[in-house]
Amino acid sequence: MNWDIYREIVPENSCMAAGLDEAGRGPLFGAVYAAAVILPDGYEIEGLDDSKKITEKKREKLFDIIIRDAISYGIGVCEPFEIDQINILNASLLAMRRAVENMSVKPDFLLVDGNIYRDFDIDGKAVVGGDGKIPSIAAASILAKVSRDRYCLEMDRKYPQYGLAKHKGYPTKAHYGAIMEHGPTPLHRISFLKKLYGEK
């Protein structure tokens, strides 16, 4: 990972380009989180990578370094009831827009992980696999992932019978079993549970 692809994509007149990524599109439970990060140009940090490729301990360490050194960052959230209303793709994009709104320094260009770029009021581009290619997107992936994992640990204390601290709301056998035994919580994504209840 280096700054070469970033510089190929970002316009020369841009001085505040932010990387964006989300965490939590697949789980049955909880909010989807997104982060937006502006890093100093050329910023390098050992071990920075797609959040899915590094350990939880390493993500936590990188989280602290990123929020310390970033020019600006923002975290955005889209709640389960919103996911049920507008679907997970639209909810992920909404969480990203909210992350940008929560930045103290407004970016002039956006680099969004994935293949869809729409409904942003700032110029930008979608970058497939961007969290493994562009430092600011990798940083955003870590902030989003750690923020959502911390949320799941907090919710585990509220709903201990579901095992959220372990599976983070993802569709594991144990999680499905807990839902069948106890029913869904108010924070489960009902639109994700239709097959479990035999709905079409």
N, C-alpha and C positions, 0 to 999 in steps of 0.2 A: 504494500500500500504506500502510495506517495502522492505528491501534488500534481503530477503530470496530467492526469485525466481531468482533474479540477480545472486546471488552467486551459485545457482544450475546450471545455464546455462554457465556463463562465466568461461573459463579455469583458473586454479589457477595461471598460469604463466602470465596472463594478468593483466596489471596495468593501462591501459588506454582504457577501454571499453566505447563506445559511444552508446547512445540511439538515434534512428532515427524515425521520423514520418513526415507525410505530412498533408497539409490542402488545400482543394479546389479541390477535385476530382470530385465533383458533379455539380459545377456551370456551367452555360452557358457562363459565361464571365470571361476573365482574366487568368492570370497565375496560375499554381499550385505551391505552396510553400512547401519547406521541411526544416527541421532543424536537426542538429546533436549536441548532448550535452554530454560532459564528466563532471560528477559531482564528487566531492570528495567522496570517499568511506564512506558510512554510513550517508551521508548528508541528513538532514531532514528539511523540511519546512512545516509549517502549511498550510493546504489547498491544497497542491500539488496533482493534480489529472488529469485525462483525460480532455483536454481543453473543450470538449463538455459538461461536467458536471458542469462547474462553470460559473459564470457570467462574462460579459465583463469587468466590473470594477475589479473583482478579477484577471482575466487573465492579465490585464494591470499591476497590482501591482506585480504579480508573475513574469512577464516578466522582470521587472527591477531587481528583486532579483536574478533571474536565471543568467542573463548576468553579474551581479556583482560577483556572487559566483562560477560560473562554472569554472572548470579548462580550458576548451576550448569549443567553440561553433561555428557553422557555419550555414549560411542560404543559401539555394539553390533555384533557380527559373527555371521553364520551361515555356516558353512563349506559348500563344495560337496557333501560327502557328506551333510550334513544336508538340503540342498536336494533332493538326489536321493531322500532318504528321505521327506520330509514335503511336498514341492512348494514352489514359489517363493513363493506367497502366504503359506503358514504360516511359511516361513522368514523372510520379511520381517517378519511380526508378531513372531516370536521375537527377531529382531535388535533390534526396537524395544523389546521388554520388557527385553532385556539392556542396552540403552542407558540405560533408566530405572534399572536396578539399579546402573549404574556412576556415577550422579550422586552428588555429595557432599551435595547438598541434595535431599531427596525432594519431588517435586511433589505437590500435592493435587488436580490436575485435568490431564487430558491432551487436547491438540488434535492429532489424527492426520491427516496428509494422506491423502486418498483417500475411499473410500466404505464402508470396513469398520472397525468398532470392536468387537473381541472379545478375550477371554482376557487382559484387563488387570485387575489387582486395584485399580485406581484409577479413579474416575469420569472420564468424558471423552466426547469426541464426534469423529466423523470429519468432516472438512471437505473437500469436493471442490474441488480447485484451491487448497487452503489455502496451498501454497508460494508462490502469487502474491498472496495476500490478507492473510495474518497474519504479522507480523514474526518471531515465534518459530519458526514452521514454516519460513519462508524461511531463517532462520539455521540450523535443523537440516538443511535440504536442502544448504546449503553445507558444513557440517561433514561430512556423510555423503559427499557427492560428492568433496570434496578428499581425505578419508581413503581412499576407495576408489581414486582416481586414483593416490595415492602408493603404495598397495599394488601396483597394476598396474605402476608403474615399477620397484618393487623386484622383482617377479616377472619382469619383462622381462629383468633381469640374470641370472636363474636359467634362464629359457627364452627365449633371444634369438631363436630361429628362428621364433617365433610372431607377432612384431610387436606385442606387448601394449602397448608404450609409445605406439603410434600409435592403435590402435583400442580399447584398454582392455577387450578381451575380447568386444566386441560382434560380432554375426554379419555381418562383412564378407566380401566375396569373397576377399580375401587371407587372412583368418583361416580360412575354410573350406578354402582351398587348403593352408595350412600343416598343418591337422589331417589332411587326406587324405595329405599327404606324410610327415608325421612321427608320426601317431597322436596321440591325446589325451594330455595330461599328467595326473598324479594330481589336478590341481586343475581340470580341466574337469568340467562338469556333464554327466554321462553321459546323464541324462534329457533333456537338451536336444539330444543328438546322435543320437537314434534315427532321425530322418528321413534324416540324412546317411548312416547305415549301412543304410537300408532296413528298419528295424525298425518294427513297429506297436505 
